[in-house]
Amino acid sequence: MKDETKLATLGRDPEGHHGAVNIPVYRASTILQPDLKTLADTYAARARDEQVTSYGRIGTPLTYAFENTVAELEGGYRAMSFPSGAAACSGAILSVVKAGDHILVTDSAYGPTRNFCDTLLKRLGVETEYFDPLIGAGIKELMRPNTSLVFLESPGSLTFEIQDVPAIAEIAHRHGAKVAMDNTWGTPLYFKSFRHGVDLSVHAATKYIVGHSDAMLGVVIATKESWPHLRDSIRALGVNAGPDEIYLGLRGIRTLAVRLPRHMESAITVADWLKGRPEVSRVLHPALRDDPGHAIWKRDFLGACGLFSFELDRKYGDDAVAAFVDHLELFGIGYSWGGYESLVTVAKPHSLRTARPWQDRGPLIRLHIGLEATEDLIADLKAGFERLNKAQG
């Protein structure tokens, strides 16, 4: 089946739910069994890794429907849901590492991922080394005998470097390390991570999978080899997503193939327009032909989403940037992305980078392009540039 058909059909079971098109929300902790033999049989099936309903934290028909849908869409074996994208990033790492290990993490990684590595993971005796996102096959120089994991994010969600995932994965596997990747930008629709050597694909489902800015949700998809380690580690921690959030994730993913092309098309339109503005020094969007990562993006990705950044000319100060951002009417000022609405933030990656210092050309502004008409968004940005220039004098 094509992905569009999978999104409309996977995880549905009308016959098992009195004809309901959507699987109902299971708000459940205790699951009653009719007798002791059935109880024992259920737990034996769970030990065999069958998807049985034995306890709310382990999974319900709704949980399994969501997890199986995202796993099959991306081409993985099984998936596990988390209460947030940050929890999914941390959980993927914890499922691999042990005390004394060394891991490699891209320098463009999501801030909470870095924070987890620099704090809790460090206290657990795991050493994190950050690497240049553009290192490619050069990562072989950083591999050690105790390197257990390489963590990627392509593109970086502030600075949008595209990584050579297949080259990095091939070297990591040759040295006995696993590869995890934050694939939130690519989504299960536009980057099929397991075709490129990834072992654990991480998604902040809060973003495009939910799609409506109304739920916190994460998910990690694993290969068959990596699944038992993910399952056992996270169940030992007692981490699970709530039923209402999982329902919203399954509901949202049904329209992903309709929403995502609109986000992509609108973002490219706005990005192209920004390239022509004299106030803009460069636009960071891998789908643009002159972007440094465009060739690898075109080779490995099936599309793009609505998130990208642009840099203003260095002459613009903080007050002028605030005049530009603060009074935008259609761009909300806030973190997250992937919902139907457009967003804007001022990004400052300098403090996050350690392996490859960020070489800026001016203030960095990140946009998420929502589902509004591009003509209206461009008009809003145009008015913002007028305020920017007036404030700068």
C-alpha positions in Angstrom: 0.0 0.0 0.0 1.0 3.6 -0.6 1.7 5.7 2.5 -1.5 7.7 2.1 -3.6 4.4 2.2 -1.6 3.2 5.2 -2.4 6.4 7.1 -6.1 5.9 6.5 -6.3 2.2 7.3 -3.6 1.1 9.7 -4.6 0.5 13.3 -8.3 0.4 12.7 -10.6 -2.3 14.0 -14.3 -1.4 13.6 -15.4 -5.0 14.1 -13.7 -5.1 17.5 -15.3 -1.8 18.6 -18.9 -2.1 17.7 -18.4 -0.6 14.3 -16.6 2.6 15.5 -14.3 4.0 12.8 -11.9 5.3 15.4 -10.6 3.2 18.3 -12.1 4.5 21.5 -10.0 6.0 24.3 -9.1 3.3 26.9 -8.7 5.1 30.2 -7.6 2.0 32.1 -5.2 0.9 34.8 -6.6 -2.5 36.1 -7.6 -5.0 33.5 -9.8 -7.7 35.0 -9.5 -11.4 33.9 -12.4 -13.9 34.3 -10.3 -16.5 36.1 -6.8 -17.4 37.3 -6.0 -19.5 34.2 -6.8 -16.6 31.9 -4.7 -14.3 34.0 -1.7 -16.6 33.8 -2.2 -17.1 30.0 -2.3 -13.3 29.5 0.9 -12.8 31.4 2.5 -15.7 29.5 1.5 -14.0 26.3 3.0 -10.8 27.4 6.2 -12.5 28.3 6.3 -13.7 24.6 6.0 -10.1 23.6 2.4 -10.5 22.3 0.3 -7.4 22.3 -2.2 -8.4 24.9 -4.1 -6.1 27.3 -2.8 -7.0 30.8 -2.3 -3.6 32.5 -3.0 -0.1 31.4 0.7 1.0 31.6 1.8 -1.8 29.3 -0.7 -1.1 26.5 -4.3 -1.1 25.4 -5.8 -1.7 22.0 -5.5 2.1 21.4 -1.8 2.1 22.4 -0.9 -0.8 20.1 -2.9 0.8 17.2 -0.9 4.0 17.4 2.5 2.3 17.9 1.9 -0.2 15.1 0.8 2.5 12.7 3.9 4.7 13.1 6.2 1.7 13.1 4.8 0.3 9.8 4.6 3.7 8.2 8.4 4.3 8.8 9.4 0.7 8.2 10.4 -0.3 11.7 9.6 -3.4 13.7 7.8 -2.1 16.8 7.3 1.3 18.6 6.8 2.6 22.1 5.0 5.8 23.0 6.3 8.3 25.5 4.7 11.3 27.4 6.8 13.8 25.4 9.4 14.1 22.6 12.1 14.9 25.2 11.2 11.7 27.0 11.4 9.7 23.8 14.9 11.1 23.1 16.1 10.2 26.6 14.4 6.8 26.5 16.1 5.9 23.2 19.5 6.7 24.6 18.9 4.9 27.9 17.8 1.7 26.1 21.4 1.4 24.6 23.9 2.8 27.1 25.4 1.5 30.3 27.9 3.0 32.8 31.4 3.4 31.3 30.1 3.9 27.7 31.0 6.7 25.3 28.4 8.1 23.0 28.6 10.5 20.1 25.9 13.2 19.7 25.5 15.7 16.9 26.3 19.2 17.9 23.0 20.4 16.4 20.9 18.2 18.7 17.7 19.4 20.4 18.4 21.3 23.5 16.7 18.9 26.0 18.6 16.0 24.5 21.9 17.8 25.2 20.7 18.7 28.7 19.9 15.0 29.4 23.3 14.0 28.2 25.1 16.7 30.2 23.3 16.0 33.4 21.6 12.7 34.2 23.5 10.6 31.7 26.8 12.1 33.0 25.8 11.2 36.6 25.1 7.6 35.4 28.7 7.3 34.1 28.2 7.7 30.4 30.5 10.1 28.5 29.0 12.3 25.8 31.1 13.7 23.0 29.6 16.2 20.5 30.6 16.1 16.9 30.3 18.4 13.9 26.9 17.7 12.2 28.7 17.7 8.8 31.3 15.2 9.8 29.9 12.4 7.6 32.3 9.4 7.2 34.9 11.4 9.2 33.1 10.1 12.3 35.3 7.1 12.2 38.0 9.2 13.8 35.8 9.6 16.9 34.8 6.0 17.4 36.2 4.3 20.5 36.0 0.7 21.7 33.4 1.7 24.3 31.3 3.9 21.9 27.8 2.3 22.1 25.7 4.9 20.4 25.7 7.6 17.7 22.8 10.1 18.1 21.8 12.1 15.0 19.3 14.8 14.2 18.9 15.7 10.6 18.3 18.4 9.9 19.1 20.2 13.2 16.0 22.0 14.3 17.7 25.4 14.7 20.5 25.5 12.2 19.2 22.8 9.7 22.4 21.0 8.8 21.7 17.8 6.8 23.7 14.8 8.0 25.0 12.0 5.8 23.0 9.4 7.8 23.9 6.3 5.7 27.7 7.1 5.9 27.6 7.6 9.6 25.4 4.6 10.2 27.7 2.3 8.2 30.7 3.3 10.2 28.9 3.2 13.6 27.7 -0.4 12.9 31.2 -1.4 11.7 32.4 -0.4 15.2 29.5 -2.2 17.0 27.6 1.0 17.9 23.9 1.6 17.5 22.4 4.6 15.7 19.5 6.7 17.0 18.0 9.6 15.2 15.6 12.4 16.1 13.5 12.2 12.9 10.8 14.7 14.0 11.5 17.1 11.1 11.4 14.3 8.5 8.4 12.5 10.0 7.8 8.9 9.3 6.4 10.1 5.9 9.3 12.0 4.5 12.4 10.2 5.9 12.4 6.4 6.0 15.2 6.1 8.6 15.5 2.3 8.6 16.4 2.3 5.0 19.4 4.5 5.9 20.8 2.4 8.7 19.0 3.9 11.8 18.3 1.5 14.7 16.1 3.8 16.8 14.0 6.5 15.2 12.7 9.2 17.6 9.8 11.5 17.1 8.4 14.3 19.1 4.9 13.3 18.1 3.7 16.5 19.7 4.7 18.1 16.4 3.5 16.8 13.0 2.0 13.5 14.1 -0.5 15.1 16.5 -0.5 18.2 14.2 -2.9 20.4 16.2 -0.8 21.8 19.1 -3.0 20.1 21.7 -1.0 17.1 23.1 2.4 16.2 24.4 3.5 12.9 22.9 6.7 11.1 21.9 7.4 7.8 20.1 10.5 5.7 19.4 10.5 3.2 16.6 13.0 0.3 16.7 14.4 -2.4 14.6 13.7 -6.0 15.6 17.2 -6.3 17.1 16.8 -3.1 19.2 13.2 -3.6 20.2 13.8 -5.8 23.3 16.2 -3.4 24.8 13.9 -0.5 24.3 10.9 -2.4 25.6 12.6 -3.7 28.7 14.4 -0.5 29.6 11.3 1.7 29.4 9.0 -0.7 31.1 11.5 -0.9 33.9 11.3 2.9 34.2 7.5 2.8 34.2 7.2 5.4 31.5 4.1 5.5 29.3 2.0 8.0 27.5 -1.6 8.9 28.5 -4.6 7.5 26.6 -6.0 10.9 25.5 -2.6 11.9 24.1 -2.3 8.6 22.2 -5.8 9.1 20.8 -4.9 12.5 19.6 -1.7 11.1 18.0 -3.6 8.4 16.1 -6.2 11.0 15.1 -3.6 13.4 13.9 -1.6 11.0 11.8 -4.6 10.2 9.7 -4.2 13.5 7.9 -0.4 13.7 7.9 -0.2 13.0 4.1 -2.6 15.9 3.5 -1.1 18.4 5.9 2.6 17.9 5.4 2.7 18.7 1.6 0.9 22.0 2.4 3.4 22.8 5.1 6.3 22.0 2.7 4.9 24.0 -0.2 4.1 27.0 1.9 7.4 27.0 3.7 9.4 26.8 0.4 7.3 29.7 -1.0 8.0 31.9 2.1 11.7 30.8 2.1 12.1 31.8 -1.5 10.5 35.2 -0.8 12.8 35.8 2.1 15.9 35.1 -0.1 14.9 38.2 -2.0 14.7 40.5 1.0 17.7 42.9 1.4 17.5 42.5 5.2 18.2 38.7 5.0 21.7 37.5 4.8 20.8 33.8 4.2 17.9 31.3 4.5 18.6 27.9 6.1 16.3 25.4 4.4 17.6 22.2 2.9 15.0 22.0 0.2 16.3 25.1 -1.4 18.7 24.4 -4.2 21.5 26.6 -2.9 21.4 25.2 0.6 24.7 23.4 1.5 22.7 20.2 2.5 20.4 20.2 -0.5 22.1 17.3 -2.4 21.9 14.9 0.5 18.4 16.1 1.4 17.3 15.3 -2.2 19.0 11.9 -2.1 17.6 10.7 1.2 14.4 12.6 2.0 11.0 12.3 0.3 9.9 15.8 1.3 10.3 18.6 3.8 8.2 20.2 6.5 7.3 23.7 7.5 10.3 24.5 9.8 13.3 26.6 8.7 15.4 29.5 9.8 16.8 32.7 8.3 19.5 35.2 9.3 19.1 38.9 9.3 22.0 41.2 8.3 24.5 41.6 11.2 23.6 45.3 11.5 20.3 44.7 13.1 20.3 44.9 16.9 18.1 43.4 19.5 15.6 46.2 19.6 15.1 46.1 15.9 14.6 42.3 16.0 12.1 42.7 18.8 10.2 45.3 16.6 10.1 42.7 13.8 8.9 39.8 15.9 6.8 41.2 18.6 4.1 42.7 16.4 3.7 39.9 13.8 0.0 39.1 13.7 -0.1 35.6 12.2 3.1 34.2 13.7 2.8 33.3 17.4 5.9 33.7 19.5 6.5 30.3 21.1 8.4 27.0 21.1 7.3 23.8 19.5 6.2 23.5 15.9 4.3 21.1 13.6 0.8 22.4 14.4 -1.6 24.1 12.0 -0.4 27.6 13.1 2.6 29.6 12.2 5.2 30.4 14.8 8.4 32.5 15.2 11.3 32.4 17.7 14.7 34.0 17.9 17.2 31.2 18.1 20.6 31.6 19.7 22.6 28.4 19.0 25.9 29.8 20.1 25.5 28.7 23.7 24.6 25.2 22.6 27.4 24.5 20.3 30.7 23.0 21.5 32.1 20.9 18.6 31.5 23.2 15.7 31.0 26.9 16.8 28.0 28.5 15.1 29.2 30.9 12.4 26.4 33.4 12.2 25.9 36.2 9.8 23.4 38.0 12.0 20.3 37.4 14.2 18.8 33.9 13.6 15.0 33.7 13.3 13.2 30.4 13.1 9.8 30.1 11.5 7.3 27.4 11.4 4.9 27.9 8.4 1.4 26.7 9.3 -1.6 26.2 7.1 -2.5 29.9 6.6 -2.4 31.4 3.1 1.1 32.2 2.1 0.0 35.6 0.8 -1.1 36.6 4.2 2.0 35.3 5.9 4.2 37.2 3.5 2.3 40.3 4.0 2.7 39.9 7.8 6.5 39.4 7.4 6.7 42.4 5.0 5.2 44.6 7.6 7.6 43.2 10.1 10.6 44.2 7.9 9.2 47.7 7.7 9.2 47.8 11.5 12.7 46.3 11.6 14.1 49.0 9.4 12.3 51.8 11.2 13.6 50.6 14.5 17.1 50.3 13.3 17.0 53.7 11.8 
